[in-house]
Amino acid sequence: MKLGSFRSPAVILATSLVAAAAVAQGAQSPTSPPGLNIPANPQFLGNVDPTVRKATAIVNGHVITGTDLDHRLAMVLYSVRQNGNQITDEEAQRLRQQVLTNLVDETLQIQEAEAKEIKVEPREIDQAYAQYAQGFGRTAEQFSEFLKTIGASDRTVKRQIQAEYAWVRLQRRQIQPFVNVSQEEVQSVIDRLNASKGERKYKIGEIFLAATAENDAQVRANAERIVQQVRQGAPFVAYARQFSEASTAAVGGDLGWVSADQLPDPLPQAAQTLPVGQVSNPIPVAGGYSILLVQDTRQELMPDERDAVLSLKQLSLRFPAGTTQAQATPQVERLIRTAQTMGGCGNAEQAAQTIGAEVTSNDQVPVRELPGPLQEMLLKLNIGQSTSPFGSVSDRVSVLVVCGRESASEPQLPSAEQVYAQLEEQRVAMRARRYLRDLRRDAVVDYR
């Protein structure tokens, strides 16, 4: 550096005094651009560096930044808006508070696992992340780029995966070994199943939000918002993974098949009265609120035609962007005629080629796993018959052709091992809730 680049203290002091006088008089800086009143020595308010993200919460010393919160919230808002729903600033703020609560819980779960020397290796997280990306039809790299476009990041997804893995392993070490299920209890369940042949069973999805006397109103408002979004088309599984504080969050809130008397009060009434596919209003339960989704029903140990397995071929027409309903109608009518007259599944590929349709096949499709309206339609069809067209001209229109049907077999009683596993899982889940509640109580959380 040149010696001439340093100014004497006297020159520096004189310059400072001139600048101070200019500020005191409200004068412009000598270098201020025309039309702008910029002082020579601006006094900044708030964050001096806008690129620095301050802490939103500090959990036992771990910092959750505003960026962490923004990225996780962006994923939630994307899911909401993908279903065509609009969200107000007030609603977004409520969601933001719930997401922050989830981030705090995740941090507590990871910290407790680390304190017990339970590790989740980076390669495990990367593998789970790649599987998660496949659910969106993307590679891990493509999914990371997609997350950036919606204002999120792969870091927030991997953090959630780490918390889920850590919490499950912590339960296995700290809770599961101390849960006792006796052979008498297992046999009692089996006896009850035998006695309840024909009883109605329910496949239930659950979202549980913990509440205290202090935050009850806020938690209920969050629960009501979740219900509203799910009823408007938002995916229940995604919301359960993101918001539920039950141990079933990792599997999208899935409780499996249960009878009404296996649910704690007052959930049985909701399970028995909700139509399949409908979500309940928030239900006050001990420690918070539950939201139930009745995914399916069946009669215990009774044959059900929806347990049949179908062999299907799907014929699909794709339409270019901008295709109108009027333009698509003649092609859809040709698709219907082709499916009805092609003479069975053996001619599907050849028949589809004549109209430019795509053909995909699946020989192991449980009827029960299909959407309700398709279940009813397919169960009425004979081999070789096709469904009504479904889809949209903005993407594609398809028909399904029944190529074969494997009738449902007589249901069997669950084994003693299966009953034991279910009882154990229920008790582990209950203790895990208490464990997390204790972690919250003992944590030092500084909200900023």
C-alpha positions in Angstrom: 0.0 0.0 0.0 1.3 3.5 -0.8 2.3 5.7 2.0 0.4 8.6 0.3 -2.9 6.8 0.8 -3.0 7.6 4.5 -4.3 11.0 5.7 -3.1 12.8 8.7 -5.3 12.8 11.9 -5.9 16.5 11.4 -7.3 16.0 8.0 -9.5 13.1 9.2 -10.8 15.2 12.1 -11.5 18.2 9.9 -13.5 16.1 7.4 -15.5 14.5 10.2 -16.4 17.9 11.6 -17.6 19.1 8.2 -19.7 16.0 7.7 -21.2 16.4 11.2 -22.1 20.0 10.5 -23.7 19.0 7.2 -25.8 16.3 8.9 -26.8 18.8 11.7 -28.1 21.2 9.1 -29.9 18.5 7.1 -27.6 19.1 4.2 -26.9 16.6 1.4 -23.7 14.6 1.4 -21.3 16.2 -1.1 -21.5 13.0 -3.1 -25.3 12.5 -2.8 -26.9 11.8 -6.2 -29.1 14.5 -7.5 -32.7 14.4 -6.1 -31.7 12.2 -3.2 -31.3 13.5 0.3 -28.6 11.0 1.6 -26.7 12.1 4.7 -22.9 11.7 4.7 -23.0 9.7 7.9 -26.3 7.7 7.7 -27.5 6.1 11.0 -28.9 2.7 10.2 -31.9 1.2 12.0 -32.4 -2.5 12.6 -30.1 -5.0 10.9 -27.1 -3.1 9.5 -26.4 -6.0 7.1 -29.6 -7.1 5.5 -28.0 -10.4 4.4 -27.5 -11.5 8.0 -30.4 -13.5 9.2 -31.0 -13.2 13.0 -32.1 -16.0 15.2 -35.9 -16.7 15.4 -35.4 -19.1 18.3 -32.5 -20.4 20.3 -33.2 -23.9 21.6 -30.7 -25.0 24.2 -28.1 -23.1 22.4 -29.0 -24.2 18.9 -30.1 -21.4 16.6 -33.1 -21.6 14.4 -32.8 -18.8 11.9 -35.4 -16.9 10.0 -34.1 -18.6 6.9 -34.8 -22.0 8.4 -38.3 -20.9 9.2 -38.8 -19.4 5.7 -37.7 -22.5 3.9 -39.9 -24.8 5.9 -42.9 -22.5 5.6 -42.3 -22.2 1.8 -42.9 -26.0 1.5 -46.2 -25.7 3.4 -47.4 -22.8 1.4 -46.5 -24.5 -1.9 -48.6 -27.5 -0.9 -51.5 -25.2 0.0 -51.4 -23.2 -3.2 -50.9 -26.3 -5.4 -54.4 -27.2 -4.5 -55.7 -23.9 -5.7 -56.2 -22.5 -2.3 -55.4 -18.9 -1.4 -54.0 -17.9 2.0 -54.2 -14.6 3.7 -51.4 -12.9 5.6 -53.1 -13.7 8.9 -53.4 -17.4 8.0 -49.8 -17.5 6.8 -48.7 -16.0 10.1 -50.6 -18.8 12.0 -48.9 -21.4 9.8 -45.6 -19.7 10.5 -46.1 -20.1 14.3 -47.0 -23.7 13.9 -43.9 -24.4 11.7 -41.7 -22.7 14.2 -43.1 -25.0 16.9 -42.3 -28.0 14.7 -38.8 -26.8 14.2 -38.3 -26.4 17.9 -39.6 -29.9 18.5 -37.3 -31.3 15.8 -34.4 -29.6 17.4 -35.3 -31.1 20.8 -35.6 -34.5 19.3 -32.2 -34.3 17.6 -30.6 -32.9 20.7 -32.0 -35.6 22.9 -30.9 -38.4 20.5 -27.4 -36.9 20.4 -27.3 -36.7 24.2 -28.0 -40.4 24.2 -25.3 -41.0 21.6 -27.8 -42.0 18.9 -26.4 -41.0 15.5 -28.1 -40.6 12.1 -25.4 -40.9 9.4 -25.4 -38.4 6.5 -25.6 -41.2 4.0 -28.8 -42.4 5.6 -30.3 -39.0 5.3 -29.2 -38.7 1.7 -30.7 -42.1 0.9 -34.0 -41.1 2.5 -33.9 -37.8 0.7 -33.5 -39.5 -2.6 -36.5 -41.7 -1.9 -38.5 -38.6 -0.9 -37.6 -37.0 -4.2 -38.8 -40.0 -6.1 -42.2 -39.5 -4.6 -42.2 -36.2 -6.6 -41.0 -37.9 -9.8 -37.5 -36.3 -9.5 -33.9 -37.3 -8.8 -32.3 -35.9 -5.6 -30.5 -33.2 -7.7 -33.7 -32.2 -9.6 -35.7 -32.1 -6.4 -33.1 -29.8 -4.8 -33.3 -27.4 -7.7 -37.1 -27.6 -7.5 -37.1 -26.6 -3.8 -35.1 -23.5 -4.7 -37.7 -22.4 -7.1 -40.4 -22.4 -4.4 -38.2 -20.6 -1.8 -37.2 -23.7 0.1 -34.0 -25.9 0.3 -32.9 -29.5 0.5 -31.4 -28.5 4.0 -34.9 -28.2 5.5 -36.1 -31.5 4.2 -32.9 -33.3 5.3 -33.3 -31.7 8.8 -36.8 -33.1 9.0 -35.6 -36.5 7.9 -32.8 -36.4 10.5 -35.3 -35.6 13.3 -37.7 -38.4 12.3 -34.8 -41.0 12.2 -33.4 -39.7 15.5 -36.8 -39.7 17.3 -37.7 -43.3 16.1 -34.3 -44.6 17.2 -34.6 -42.8 20.5 -38.0 -44.4 21.1 -36.5 -47.9 20.4 -33.8 -47.4 22.9 -35.3 -45.3 25.6 -39.0 -46.3 25.5 -39.6 -49.6 23.7 -37.5 -51.8 26.1 -39.6 -50.6 29.0 -43.0 -51.3 27.4 -44.5 -54.5 28.5 -47.2 -56.4 26.7 -48.2 -59.7 28.3 -49.3 -62.9 26.6 -52.6 -62.5 28.4 -53.2 -59.2 26.8 -52.3 -60.6 23.3 -54.7 -63.5 23.8 -57.4 -61.2 25.0 -57.2 -59.2 21.8 -57.3 -62.4 19.7 -60.3 -63.6 21.6 -62.0 -60.3 21.2 -61.3 -60.4 17.4 -62.9 -63.8 17.2 -65.9 -62.6 19.1 -66.2 -59.5 16.9 -66.3 -61.2 13.6 -68.2 -58.9 11.3 -67.5 -55.8 13.4 -66.7 -52.6 11.5 -63.0 -51.6 11.3 -61.6 -48.3 10.3 -58.4 -47.2 8.5 -57.6 -44.0 10.3 -55.3 -41.1 9.6 -54.5 -38.8 12.5 -53.0 -35.3 13.0 -52.4 -34.5 16.7 -51.5 -30.9 17.8 -50.4 -30.5 21.4 -52.1 -27.7 23.4 -51.8 -26.1 26.8 -54.1 -23.7 28.6 -52.0 -20.8 27.5 -51.9 -21.6 23.8 -55.2 -23.5 23.4 -56.9 -20.9 21.2 -54.0 -20.6 18.9 -53.6 -24.3 18.5 -57.3 -24.7 17.8 -57.1 -22.0 15.1 -54.2 -23.8 13.5 -56.1 -27.1 13.6 -59.1 -25.5 12.0 -57.0 -24.1 9.2 -55.5 -27.5 8.5 -58.9 -29.1 8.3 -60.0 -26.4 5.9 -57.0 -26.9 3.6 -57.4 -30.7 3.6 -61.1 -30.4 2.7 -60.1 -28.1 -0.2 -57.7 -30.8 -1.5 -54.5 -30.4 0.4 -52.8 -33.8 1.0 -53.6 -35.2 4.5 -50.4 -37.2 4.6 -48.2 -34.2 3.9 -49.9 -32.2 6.6 -49.6 -35.0 9.0 -45.9 -35.3 8.4 -45.4 -31.6 8.7 -47.7 -30.7 11.6 -48.6 -33.7 13.6 -46.9 -34.1 17.0 -47.9 -37.8 17.3 -45.3 -40.5 16.6 -47.3 -41.5 13.5 -46.2 -38.2 11.8 -43.3 -40.1 10.2 -45.8 -42.4 8.4 -48.2 -39.6 7.4 -50.4 -40.0 10.4 -51.4 -43.6 9.6 -52.9 -45.4 12.6 -53.7 -48.5 10.5 -56.9 -50.6 10.9 -58.5 -50.1 14.3 -62.0 -50.7 15.8 -63.8 -47.9 17.4 -63.2 -49.2 20.9 -59.4 -49.0 20.3 -59.6 -45.3 20.0 -59.5 -43.0 23.0 -62.6 -41.0 23.8 -64.1 -39.0 22.1 -62.6 -40.3 18.8 -64.8 -43.4 18.3 -67.8 -41.3 17.5 -66.0 -39.4 14.8 -64.7 -42.6 13.3 -68.1 -44.2 13.2 -69.9 -41.2 11.7 -67.4 -39.8 9.2 -67.9 -40.9 5.6 -64.9 -42.5 3.9 -62.5 -39.9 2.6 -63.8 -37.2 5.0 -61.8 -35.3 7.6 -63.2 -34.4 11.0 -63.3 -31.1 12.7 -60.6 -30.6 15.4 -61.6 -32.9 18.3 -60.5 -31.8 21.9 -58.6 -34.7 23.5 -56.2 -35.0 26.4 -53.3 -32.8 25.8 -54.5 -31.1 22.6 -56.5 -31.6 19.5 -56.9 -34.5 17.1 -58.0 -34.4 13.4 -59.1 -37.7 12.0 -59.4 -38.9 8.4 -61.4 -42.1 7.7 -59.5 -43.6 4.8 -61.4 -46.8 4.6 -63.7 -49.2 6.4 -64.2 -53.0 6.4 -65.9 -55.7 8.4 -63.6 -57.7 10.6 -62.8 -61.2 9.3 -65.4 -61.0 6.5 -64.7 -61.2 2.8 -64.9 -57.9 1.0 -65.0 -57.5 -2.8 -62.8 -54.5 -2.5 -60.0 -56.8 -1.5 -59.9 -58.2 -5.0 -56.8 -57.7 -7.1 -57.3 -56.5 -10.7 -55.1 -56.7 -13.8 -55.6 -53.4 -15.6 -54.5 -51.6 -18.8 -54.7 -47.9 -19.1 -55.1 -46.1 -22.4 -54.3 -42.4 -22.3 -54.4 -39.5 -24.7 -52.2 -36.5 -23.9 -53.2 -33.1 -25.2 -50.9 -30.1 -26.1 -51.1 -27.0 -23.9 -54.0 -24.8 -24.8 -56.3 -27.6 -26.1 -59.9 -26.6 -25.6 -62.7 -29.0 -24.5 -64.3 -28.7 -27.9 -61.1 -29.7 -29.6 -60.5 -32.6 -27.3 -64.0 -34.1 -27.4 -63.8 -35.9 -30.8 -60.5 -37.6 -29.7 -61.9 -38.6 -26.3 -64.9 -40.2 -28.1 -62.5 -42.1 -30.3 -60.7 -43.3 -27.2 -64.0 -44.6 -25.7 -64.9 -46.4 -28.9 -61.5 -47.9 -29.2 -61.5 -49.3 -25.7 -65.0 -50.7 -26.1 -64.4 -52.4 -29.5 -60.7 -53.5 -29.4 -61.7 -57.1 -28.3 -59.9 -57.4 -25.0 -56.6 -56.5 -23.5 -54.6 -58.5 -26.0 -55.2 -56.0 -28.7 -54.7 -52.9 -26.5 -51.3 -51.9 -27.9 -52.3 -52.2 -31.5 -55.6 -50.4 -31.0 -54.0 -47.6 -29.0 -51.5 -47.1 -31.8 -54.3 -46.3 -34.3 -55.4 -43.3 -32.2 -52.0 -42.2 -30.8 -52.8 -43.3 -27.3 -50.3 -44.5 -24.7 -50.7 -47.9 -22.9 -49.5 -48.8 -19.4 -50.2 -52.0 -17.5 -50.4 -53.2 -13.9 -51.3 -56.8 -13.0 -51.5 -56.3 -9.2 -53.9 -53.5 -8.4 -55.9 -53.9 -5.2 -59.3 -52.4 -5.7 -59.2 -51.0 -2.2 -56.2 -48.7 -3.1 -58.0 -47.0 -6.0 -60.1 -43.8 -5.6 -63.6 -44.5 -4.4 -65.5 -43.6 -7.6 -63.2 -45.9 -9.6 -63.6 -48.7 -7.1 -67.4 -48.7 -7.6 -67.1 -48.6 -11.4 -64.5 -51.3 -11.8 -66.3 -53.8 -9.5 -69.3 -53.6 -11.9 -67.2 -54.3 -15.0 -66.6 -57.7 -16.6 -63.3 -58.8 -18.1 -62.6 -56.7 -21.2 -64.8 -53.8 -20.3 -63.6 -50.3 -19.7 -64.3 -47.4 -17.4 -65.6 -44.0 -18.4 -62.9 -41.6 -19.3 -61.3 -39.6 -16.5 -58.6 -36.8 -16.4 -58.3 -33.4 -17.9 -57.6 -31.9 -21.3 -55.0 -29.8 -19.7 -52.9 -32.9 -19.2 -54.3 -36.3 -20.3 -57.6 -38.3 -20.5 -57.5 -42.0 -19.7 -59.7 -45.2 -19.5 -59.0 -48.4 -17.6 -59.7 -51.8 -19.1 -60.2 -54.8 -16.9 -57.9 -57.6 -18.0 -58.3 -60.0 -15.1 -59.6 -60.3 -11.5 -58.4 -62.3 -8.6 -61.2 -62.6 -6.1 -60.7 -61.7 -2.4 -59.7 -64.5 -0.1 -61.2 -65.2 3.3 -59.6 -62.9 5.8 -57.4 -64.5 8.5 -56.9 -63.6 12.1 -53.8 -61.7 12.8 -51.0 -63.7 14.4 -50.0 -63.3 18.1 -46.8 -61.6 16.9 -48.8 -59.0 14.9 -51.1 -58.3 17.8 -48.1 -57.9 20.1 -46.5 -55.5 17.7 -49.6 -53.4 17.4 -50.1 -53.1 21.2 -46.5 -52.3 21.7 -46.6 -49.6 19.1 -49.6 -48.0 20.7 -47.9 -47.8 24.1 -44.6 -46.6 22.7 -46.5 -43.8 20.9 -48.2 -42.7 24.1 -45.0 -42.6 26.0 -43.2 -40.8 23.2 -45.8 -38.0 23.5 -45.0 -37.6 27.2 -41.3 -37.8 26.5 -41.5 -34.9 24.1 -43.7 -32.9 26.5 -41.1 -33.3 29.1 -38.4 -32.1 26.7 -40.4 -29.0 26.0 -40.9 -28.3 29.7 -37.2 -28.6 30.5 -35.8 -26.8 27.4 -34.4 -23.3 27.4 -36.0 -21.7 24.4 -35.3 -18.1 23.6 -37.8 -16.7 21.0 -36.6 -13.6 19.2 
